[in-house]
Amino acid sequence: MSIVNTRVVAGCKLDAVLMRCDSVREFRLTLVVRHGANRSMEGVKVIPSMVLVDKTGSPSSTGTGAIGSFLEDTIVYSLRARAEDVKANCVVNHNLQVRCSVEVIRDGTRAPPPLTEEEEVLPDLGHDLIVMWDKKELTDVCFDVDGESFSAHRLVLAARSPVFRAELYGPMAESKMTSITIQEMAASTFRSMLHYMYYGSLPNASKADVSFIMGEYQRLLVAADRYGLERLKNICEDKLCGNGITIDNVVSFLELADGHICPKLKAMCLDFLSDGENFKMVATTDEYFHLMQTVPSILVEVRNRFKMAHEKQTITDPGANKKTRMV
């Protein structure tokens, strides 16, 4: 046998081997894939494949292939065909082409296709902007927030936020200023919002306790609503909903949801309060009493949701206790 080509694809070494058969009537080409028995390959499935290319440059149906394995870290794919069929359908100027591929599946998920040469050479524009922001290159506006300064690019902020577009490029006074002071916002919140506008995602959560992180999501939701970042606002709402509604957070979540139009979060809070036991524990708190006084419409919604839940329970269970009532 003789190795005709060697490549490394997705961490796997590929050797294309031409087997010399005793019979001149048979053509056999073998693809040997060595993926290595190491921890990085745990949960990885490697599927090799090979196909002959016909005289038009398209995959040919000539030959049959089969997968075998010699060792734990080696997979072999063999392609066999009649020599006369290969010569008739695939040989051009005494040469033939074979397309070899390796599909890599990690934990049941197919690996993304390899980048083209153009994609590898030229990173996307977003990547370049992130690099410039990280290095503070060519930034043209500075924000003073809670005692900290943040540099940014006007054009990026204007592209992300209609509010920033109006402030930085409209008739407002901020359009002429190189340093702008942001009131009523924590520095950590503004930092997270800037990170989202450049990266398109939230920064990694810190190792702080859950209550602190949920507080950050609440503040970031307010900031997102303030600057018209609807997708960021929805992300924060989903984070708060995913954490679950509790006796300790239901009032603050309900006030937040009502004030910033978060229907999903508000519905979860109302559902939580429709439970008689939950309501009894929450309704005696000063926080709940204050909210009902400042936003009376919420009290109406809580009563209506409680009534609906109670009527539904009575229909499904006629013998249910009917003494629970709103205070």
Backbone hydrogen bonds in HBPLUS format (Angstrom, degrees):
<---DONOR---> <-ACCEPTOR-->    atom                        ^
c    i                          cat <-CA-CA->   ^        H-A-AA   ^      H-
h    n   atom  resd res      DA  || num        DHA   H-A  angle D-A-AA Bond
n    s   type  num  typ     dist DA aas  dist angle  dist       angle   num
A0002-SER N   A0018-LEU O   3.18 MM  16  5.51 151.0  2.27 140.0 148.8     1
A0018-LEU N   A0002-SER O   2.96 MM  16  5.51 163.9  1.98 163.2 157.9     2
A0004-VAL N   A0016-ALA O   2.89 MM  12  5.79 158.4  1.94 162.8 170.1     3
A0016-ALA N   A0005-ASN O   2.93 MM  11  5.28 167.4  1.94 153.7 157.8     4
A0007-ARG N   A0014-LEU O   2.92 MM   7  5.12 155.2  1.98 142.7 150.9     5
A0014-LEU N   A0007-ARG O   2.65 MM   7  5.12 177.2  1.65 166.6 166.3     6
A0009-VAL N   A0012-CYS O   2.81 MM   3  5.19 152.6  1.88 153.8 155.7     7
A0012-CYS N   A0009-VAL O   2.83 MM   3  5.19 158.9  1.87 116.4 123.6     8
A0013-LYS N   A0034-ARG O   3.00 MM  21  5.16 165.3  2.02 146.4 142.3     9
A0034-ARG N   A0013-LYS O   2.91 MM  21  5.16 168.4  1.92 152.7 156.1    10
A0015-ASP N   A0032-VAL O   2.95 MM  17  5.10 160.6  1.99 145.0 151.5    11
A0032-VAL N   A0015-ASP O   2.87 MM  17  5.10 173.5  1.87 152.4 152.3    12
A0017-VAL N   A0030-THR O   2.65 MM  13  4.98 179.6  1.65 165.0 165.1    13
A0030-THR N   A0017-VAL O   2.73 MM  13  4.98 176.0  1.74 157.7 158.9    14
A0019-MET N   A0028-ARG O   3.10 MM   9  5.58 155.3  2.16 148.7 154.9    15
A0026-GLU N   A0023-SER O   3.30 MM   3  5.86 170.6  2.31 114.5 117.2    16
A0083-ALA N   A0025-ARG O   2.73 MM  58  5.01 174.4  1.73 131.6 133.6    17
A0027-PHE N   A0081-ALA O   2.78 MM  54  5.21 164.5  1.80 170.7 169.6    18
A0081-ALA N   A0027-PHE O   2.90 MM  54  5.21 148.7  2.00 151.5 156.7    19
A0029-LEU N   A0079-LEU O   2.90 MM  50  5.21 160.0  1.94 150.1 156.1    20
A0079-LEU N   A0029-LEU O   2.77 MM  50  5.21 164.5  1.79 160.3 165.6    21
A0031-LEU N   A0077-TYR O   2.71 MM  46  5.02 166.3  1.73 153.9 158.6    22
A0077-TYR N   A0031-LEU O   2.87 MM  46  5.02 161.5  1.90 142.9 149.2    23
A0033-VAL N   A0075-ILE O   2.76 MM  42  5.09 176.6  1.76 166.9 166.8    24
A0075-ILE N   A0033-VAL O   2.82 MM  42  5.09 159.3  1.86 147.0 154.1    25
A0035-HIS N   A0073-ASP O   3.05 MM  38  5.59 139.3  2.22 145.2 156.0    26
A0041-MET N   A0038-ASN O   3.03 MM   3  5.70 158.8  2.08 117.8 124.3    27
A0042-GLU N   A0039-ARG O   3.02 MM   3  5.28 168.9  2.03 115.0 117.2    28
A0044-VAL N   A0041-MET O   3.12 MM   3  5.23 148.6  2.22 131.9 127.6    29
A0107-ASP N   A0043-GLY O   2.84 MM  64  5.26 168.0  1.86 157.7 157.4    30
A0045-LYS N   A0105-ILE O   2.65 MM  60  4.99 164.5  1.68 151.1 156.8    31
A0105-ILE N   A0045-LYS O   2.86 MM  60  4.99 165.7  1.88 151.4 155.8    32
A0047-ILE N   A0103-GLU O   2.87 MM  56  5.02 164.2  1.90 150.0 154.9    33
A0103-GLU N   A0047-ILE O   2.89 MM  56  5.02 175.1  1.89 139.2 139.3    34
A0049-SER N   A0101-SER O   2.88 MM  52  5.29 136.9  2.07 159.1 156.2    35
A0101-SER N   A0049-SER O   2.99 MM  52  5.29 163.9  2.02 145.8 147.3    36
A0051-VAL N   A0099-ARG O   3.01 MM  48  5.36 146.5  2.12 141.3 151.7    37
A0099-ARG N   A0051-VAL O   2.85 MM  48  5.36 162.4  1.88 168.4 164.2    38
A0060-SER N   A0052-LEU O   2.74 MM   8  5.40 164.8  1.76 160.8 155.8    39
A0053-VAL N   A0097-GLN O   2.96 MM  44  5.37 153.9  2.03 154.6 147.9    40
A0054-ASP N   A0058-SER O   2.82 MM   4  5.59 165.2  1.84 171.5 166.8    41
A0057-GLY N   A0054-ASP O   3.05 MM   3  5.46 163.4  2.07 114.1 119.4    42
A0055-LYS N   A0089-ASN O   3.11 MM  34  6.24 129.4  2.37 168.4 159.1    43
A0064-THR N   A0080-ARG O   2.80 MM  16  5.48 150.4  1.89 155.4 163.9    44
A0080-ARG N   A0064-THR O   2.91 MM  16  5.48 168.9  1.92 160.4 159.5    45
A0066-ALA N   A0078-SER O   2.98 MM  12  5.47 142.6  2.13 145.0 156.5    46
A0078-SER N   A0066-ALA O   2.91 MM  12  5.47 163.9  1.94 163.9 164.7    47
A0068-GLY N   A0076-VAL O   2.67 MM   8  5.06 165.9  1.68 161.6 165.0    48
A0076-VAL N   A0068-GLY O   2.79 MM   8  5.06 169.9  1.80 143.6 145.0    49
A0074-THR N   A0071-LEU O   3.28 MM   3  5.08 169.7  2.29 104.6 106.5    50
A0085-ASP N   A0082-ARG O   3.04 MM   3  5.30 125.3  2.35 102.6 116.6    51
A0086-VAL N   A0082-ARG O   3.07 MM   4  6.42 157.7  2.12 155.7 162.2    52
A0087-LYS N   A0083-ALA O   2.99 MM   4  6.20 161.8  2.02 149.0 153.8    53
A0088-ALA N   A0084-GLU O   3.00 MM   4  6.05 152.8  2.07 137.8 145.1    54
A0089-ASN N   A0085-ASP O   2.95 MM   4  5.96 155.9  2.01 148.1 153.7    55
A0090-CYS N   A0086-VAL O   2.81 MM   4  5.22 154.8  1.87 141.9 148.4    56
A0092-VAL N   A0095-ASN O   2.74 MM   3  5.27 163.5  1.77 159.7 161.1    57
A0095-ASN N   A0092-VAL O   2.99 MM   3  5.27 150.2  2.08 108.4 117.8    58
A0111-ALA N   A0104-VAL O   2.90 MM   7  5.66 160.3  1.94 176.3 170.3    59
A0106-ARG N   A0109-THR O   2.92 MM   3  5.28 149.5  2.02 155.6 145.8    60
A0109-THR N   A0106-ARG O   2.95 MM   3  5.28 164.7  1.98 115.3 120.1    61
A0120-GLU N   A0116-THR O   3.03 MM   4  6.30 152.9  2.10 152.5 160.1    62
A0121-VAL N   A0117-GLU O   3.07 MM   4  6.20 154.7  2.13 145.8 152.0    63
A0122-LEU N   A0118-GLU O   3.01 MM   4  6.07 162.3  2.04 149.9 154.5    64
A0127-HIS N   A0124-ASP O   3.13 MM   3  5.51 124.9  2.44 104.9 117.4    65
A0128-ASP N   A0124-ASP O   3.36 MM   4  6.81 156.8  2.41 148.7 154.5    66
A0129-LEU N   A0125-LEU O   2.96 MM   4  6.28 155.6  2.03 155.1 162.2    67
A0130-ILE N   A0126-GLY O   3.01 MM   4  6.23 154.0  2.07 147.2 153.9    68
A0131-VAL N   A0127-HIS O   3.04 MM   4  6.33 159.8  2.08 150.8 155.8    69
A0132-MET N   A0128-ASP O   3.00 MM   4  6.24 158.0  2.05 145.5 151.6    70
A0133-TRP N   A0129-LEU O   2.88 MM   4  6.11 153.8  1.95 146.4 153.8    71
A0134-ASP N   A0130-ILE O   2.84 MM   4  6.07 165.1  1.86 155.1 158.9    72
A0135-LYS N   A0131-VAL O   3.04 MM   4  6.21 151.0  2.13 144.8 152.3    73
A0136-LYS N   A0132-MET O   2.86 MM   4  5.76 105.1  2.43 132.1 150.1    74
A0137-GLU N   A0132-MET O   2.79 MM   5  4.89 161.2  1.83 147.3 150.0    75
A0136-LYS N   A0133-TRP O   3.03 MM   3  4.76 150.3  2.12  96.6 105.9    76
A0140-ASP N   A0152-ALA O   3.06 MM  12  6.48 134.8  2.27 147.4 157.2    77
A0152-ALA N   A0141-VAL O   3.03 MM  11  5.62 150.0  2.12 161.3 163.2    78
A0142-CYS N   A0178-THR O   2.83 MM  36  6.06 144.8  1.95 142.2 154.0    79
A0180-ILE N   A0142-CYS O   2.77 MM  38  6.23 160.0  1.81 159.5 164.6    80
A0143-PHE N   A0150-PHE O   2.77 MM   7  5.07 158.6  1.82 143.5 150.8    81
A0150-PHE N   A0143-PHE O   2.83 MM   7  5.07 146.2  1.94 141.2 152.1    82
A0144-ASP N   A0180-ILE O   2.79 MM  36  6.08 157.9  1.83 145.2 152.0    83
A0182-ILE N   A0144-ASP O   2.96 MM  38  6.11 163.6  1.99 151.2 155.2    84
A0145-VAL N   A0148-GLU O   2.73 MM   3  5.24 162.9  1.76 159.9 163.1    85
A0148-GLU N   A0145-VAL O   2.91 MM   3  5.24 163.3  1.94 118.0 123.7    86
A0157-LEU N   A0153-HIS O   3.22 MM   4  6.55 168.4  2.24 162.2 164.4    87
A0158-ALA N   A0154-ARG O   2.87 MM   4  6.05 159.6  1.91 155.9 162.3    88
A0159-ALA N   A0155-LEU O   2.96 MM   4  6.07 145.2  2.08 140.1 148.9    89
A0160-ARG N   A0156-VAL O   3.11 MM   4  6.35 142.4  2.26 144.2 153.8    90
A0161-SER N   A0157-LEU O   2.87 MM   4  5.90 160.8  1.90 154.7 159.6    91
A0165-ARG N   A0161-SER O   2.99 MM   4  6.20 149.8  2.08 143.6 152.9    92
A0166-ALA N   A0162-PRO O   3.08 MM   4  6.27 153.6  2.15 138.2 143.7    93
A0167-GLU N   A0163-VAL O   2.95 MM   4  6.23 157.2  2.00 148.9 155.8    94
A0168-LEU N   A0164-PHE O   2.77 MM   4  5.74 168.2  1.79 153.3 156.5    95
A0169-TYR N   A0165-ARG O   2.97 MM   4  5.59 146.1  2.09 137.7 145.1    96
A0170-GLY N   A0166-ALA O   3.02 MM   4  4.64 128.7  2.29 118.3 123.8    97
A0175-SER N   A0172-MET O   3.16 MM   3  5.85 154.9  2.23 115.7 122.0    98
A0176-LYS N   A0173-ALA O   3.11 MM   3  5.89 163.0  2.14 121.9 126.4    99
A0177-MET N   A0174-GLU O   3.06 MM   3  5.00 155.8  2.12 103.0 110.7   100
A0189-THR N   A0186-ALA O   3.15 MM   3  5.26 123.0  2.49  97.6 111.4   101
A0190-PHE N   A0186-ALA O   3.12 MM   4  6.49 161.5  2.15 154.8 159.1   102
A0191-ARG N   A0187-ALA O   2.90 MM   4  6.08 156.6  1.96 150.2 157.3   103
A0192-SER N   A0188-SER O   3.07 MM   4  6.25 155.6  2.13 141.3 146.9   104
A0193-MET N   A0189-THR O   2.97 MM   4  6.23 153.2  2.05 146.8 154.6   105
A0194-LEU N   A0190-PHE O   2.89 MM   4  6.13 160.1  1.93 152.3 157.0   106
A0195-HIS N   A0191-ARG O   2.97 MM   4  6.17 159.2  2.01 146.5 152.6   107
A0196-TYR N   A0192-SER O   3.00 MM   4  6.26 154.4  2.07 143.7 150.1   108
A0197-MET N   A0193-MET O   3.02 MM   4  6.33 156.7  2.08 147.6 153.7   109
A0198-TYR N   A0194-LEU O   3.10 MM   4  6.38 143.1  2.24 150.2 159.2   110
A0199-TYR N   A0195-HIS O   2.79 MM   4  5.76 168.0  1.81 158.1 162.1   111
A0200-GLY N   A0196-TYR O   2.64 MM   4  4.70 144.5  1.76 128.3 137.7   112
A0213-ILE N   A0209-ASP O   3.19 MM   4  6.54 161.2  2.23 152.5 157.9   113
A0214-MET N   A0210-VAL O   2.85 MM   4  6.09 161.6  1.88 158.9 163.9   114
A0215-GLY N   A0211-SER O   3.02 MM   4  6.17 145.3  2.14 137.0 146.4   115
A0216-GLU N   A0212-PHE O   3.00 MM   4  6.36 145.5  2.13 144.4 153.8   116
A0217-TYR N   A0213-ILE O   3.01 MM   4  6.40 151.0  2.10 147.0 154.8   117
A0218-GLN N   A0214-MET O   3.01 MM   4  6.30 149.1  2.11 143.3 151.4   118
A0219-ARG N   A0215-GLY O   3.05 MM   4  6.35 162.0  2.08 148.4 152.4   119
A0220-LEU N   A0216-GLU O   2.85 MM   4  6.03 152.8  1.93 147.3 155.7   120
A0221-LEU N   A0217-TYR O   2.90 MM   4  6.01 147.3  2.01 141.7 149.9   121
A0222-VAL N   A0218-GLN O   3.16 MM   4  6.48 156.3  2.22 147.1 152.5   122
A0223-ALA N   A0219-ARG O   3.06 MM   4  6.35 157.1  2.11 144.1 150.3   123
A0224-ALA N   A0220-LEU O   2.83 MM   4  6.03 157.7  1.88 148.3 154.5   124
A0225-ASP N   A0221-LEU O   2.96 MM   4  6.19 156.3  2.02 148.5 154.4   125
A0226-ARG N   A0222-VAL O   2.96 MM   4  6.15 150.2  2.05 143.8 152.6   126
A0227-TYR N   A0223-ALA O   3.05 MM   4  6.32 144.6  2.18 148.0 156.0   127
A0229-LEU N   A0224-ALA O   2.82 MM   5  4.79 158.3  1.87 147.7 147.9   128
A0228-GLY N   A0225-ASP O   3.46 MM   3  5.16 167.4  2.47  97.6 100.9   129
A0233-LYS N   A0229-LEU O   2.96 MM   4  6.20 157.0  2.02 152.6 160.1   130
A0234-ASN N   A0230-GLU O   2.91 MM   4  6.18 156.1  1.97 149.8 155.5   131
A0235-ILE N   A0231-ARG O   2.96 MM   4  6.22 151.8  2.04 146.7 154.5   132
A0236-CYS N   A0232-LEU O   3.00 MM   4  6.28 162.5  2.03 153.5 157.0   133
A0237-GLU N   A0233-LYS O   2.98 MM   4  6.22 156.3  2.04 147.1 154.1   134
A0238-ASP N   A0234-ASN O   2.94 MM   4  6.16 157.5  1.99 147.3 152.8   135
A0239-LYS N   A0235-ILE O   2.96 MM   4  6.26 150.9  2.05 146.4 154.8   136
A0240-LEU N   A0236-CYS O   3.01 MM   4  6.28 159.1  2.05 152.1 156.5   137
A0241-CYS N   A0237-GLU O   2.94 MM   4  6.17 159.2  1.99 149.9 156.1   138
A0242-GLY N   A0238-ASP O   2.82 MM   4  5.91 154.7  1.89 145.4 152.7   139
A0243-ASN N   A0239-LYS O   3.14 MM   4  6.35 133.9  2.37 138.6 149.2   140
A0244-GLY N   A0241-CYS O   3.14 MM   3  5.43 143.0  2.28 103.9 114.0   141
A0250-VAL N   A0246-THR O   3.01 MM   4  5.70 142.0  2.16 156.5 160.9   142
A0253-PHE N   A0249-ASN O   2.91 MM   4  5.98 161.9  1.94 161.4 167.3   143
A0254-LEU N   A0250-VAL O   2.88 MM   4  5.91 153.8  1.95 141.3 148.7   144
A0255-GLU N   A0251-VAL O   2.96 MM   4  6.18 161.2  2.00 151.0 155.5   145
A0256-LEU N   A0252-SER O   2.99 MM   4  6.09 157.0  2.04 141.8 148.5   146
A0257-ALA N   A0253-PHE O   2.81 MM   4  5.99 164.5  1.83 152.6 156.8   147
A0258-ASP N   A0254-LEU O   2.97 MM   4  6.07 156.9  2.02 146.7 152.6   148
A0259-GLY N   A0255-GLU O   3.02 MM   4  6.07 159.4  2.07 144.9 150.8   149
A0260-HIS N   A0256-LEU O   3.02 MM   4  6.05 139.4  2.19 147.5 156.9   150
A0262-CYS N   A0257-ALA O   2.99 MM   5  4.58 155.4  2.05 134.1 136.8   151
A0266-LYS N   A0262-CYS O   2.98 MM   4  6.10 163.1  2.01 160.1 165.8   152
A0267-ALA N   A0263-PRO O   2.96 MM   4  6.02 159.1  2.01 144.6 149.7   153
A0268-MET N   A0264-LYS O   3.21 MM   4  6.45 153.6  2.28 142.7 149.3   154
A0269-CYS N   A0265-LEU O   3.08 MM   4  6.36 152.3  2.16 146.7 153.9   155
A0270-LEU N   A0266-LYS O   2.97 MM   4  6.24 163.3  2.00 155.3 159.4   156
A0271-ASP N   A0267-ALA O   2.94 MM   4  6.08 156.0  1.99 145.1 152.0   157
A0272-PHE N   A0268-MET O   3.01 MM   4  6.15 150.1  2.10 139.3 147.3   158
A0273-LEU N   A0269-CYS O   3.01 MM   4  6.32 155.1  2.08 149.2 155.3   159
A0274-SER N   A0270-LEU O   2.98 MM   4  6.14 124.9  2.29 138.4 152.6   160
A0274-SER N   A0271-ASP O   3.25 MM   3  5.09 138.1  2.44  91.4 103.1   161
A0275-ASP N   A0272-PHE O   3.39 MM   3  5.91 162.7  2.42 108.4 113.4   162
A0279-PHE N   A0275-ASP O   2.93 MM   4  6.14 165.5  1.95 161.7 166.3   163
A0280-LYS N   A0276-GLY O   3.05 MM   4  6.24 159.2  2.09 149.5 154.3   164
A0281-MET N   A0277-GLU O   3.32 MM   4  6.57 153.7  2.39 145.1 150.7   165
A0282-VAL N   A0278-ASN O   3.07 MM   4  6.31 151.0  2.15 150.4 158.8   166
A0283-ALA N   A0279-PHE O   2.78 MM   4  5.68 169.3  1.79 160.5 163.4   167
A0285-THR N   A0282-VAL O   3.05 MM   3  5.67 169.2  2.06 124.4 127.1   168
A0289-PHE N   A0285-THR O   3.20 MM   4  6.46 164.9  2.22 148.3 152.5   169
A0290-HIS N   A0286-ASP O   2.90 MM   4  6.05 159.6  1.94 150.5 155.7   170
A0291-LEU N   A0287-GLU O   3.12 MM   4  6.30 157.2  2.17 142.5 148.4   171
A0292-MET N   A0288-TYR O   3.00 MM   4  6.25 161.2  2.03 154.7 159.3   172
A0293-GLN N   A0289-PHE O   3.11 MM   4  6.31 142.6  2.25 141.3 151.1   173
A0294-THR N   A0290-HIS O   2.99 MM   4  6.22 156.5  2.04 151.7 157.7   174
A0295-VAL N   A0291-LEU O   2.82 MM   4  5.78 155.9  1.88 152.1 158.6   175
A0298-ILE N   A0295-VAL O   3.10 MM   3  5.87 150.4  2.19 121.3 127.9   176
A0299-LEU N   A0296-PRO O   3.01 MM   3  5.31 125.8  2.31 103.6 117.1   177
A0300-VAL N   A0296-PRO O   3.40 MM   4  6.89 150.8  2.49 148.1 155.2   178
A0301-GLU N   A0297-SER O   3.17 MM   4  6.52 156.3  2.23 144.4 150.4   179
A0302-VAL N   A0298-ILE O   2.85 MM   4  6.13 157.8  1.90 154.2 160.3   180
A0303-ARG N   A0299-LEU O   2.98 MM   4  6.18 162.7  2.01 149.9 154.1   181
A0304-ASN N   A0300-VAL O   2.94 MM   4  6.16 161.6  1.97 150.2 155.4   182
A0305-ARG N   A0301-GLU O   2.92 MM   4  6.08 162.7  1.95 149.9 154.5   183
A0306-PHE N   A0302-VAL O   2.92 MM   4  6.06 157.4  1.97 147.8 154.5   184
A0307-LYS N   A0303-ARG O   2.86 MM   4  6.04 158.0  1.91 149.3 155.4   185
A0308-MET N   A0304-ASN O   2.95 MM   4  6.16 159.6  1.99 148.4 153.6   186
A0309-ALA N   A0305-ARG O   2.99 MM   4  6.17 164.3  2.01 148.9 153.0   187
A0310-HIS N   A0306-PHE O   2.91 MM   4  6.06 155.3  1.97 147.4 154.5   188
A0311-GLU N   A0307-LYS O   2.85 MM   4  6.03 159.7  1.89 151.5 156.8   189
A0312-LYS N   A0308-MET O   2.97 MM   4  6.12 155.3  2.04 146.4 153.2   190
A0313-GLN N   A0309-ALA O   3.00 MM   4  6.18 150.8  2.09 140.9 148.6   191
A0314-THR N   A0310-HIS O   2.98 MM   4  6.21 150.6  2.06 144.3 152.1   192
A0315-ILE N   A0311-GLU O   3.06 MM   4  6.28 150.4  2.15 144.6 151.7   193
A0316-THR N   A0312-LYS O   3.08 MM   4  6.30 163.3  2.10 148.8 152.8   194
A0317-ASP N   A0313-GLN O   2.79 MM   4  5.76 140.7  1.94 141.9 153.4   195
A0320-ALA N   A0317-ASP O   2.91 MM   3  5.49 158.5  1.95 131.2 131.2   196
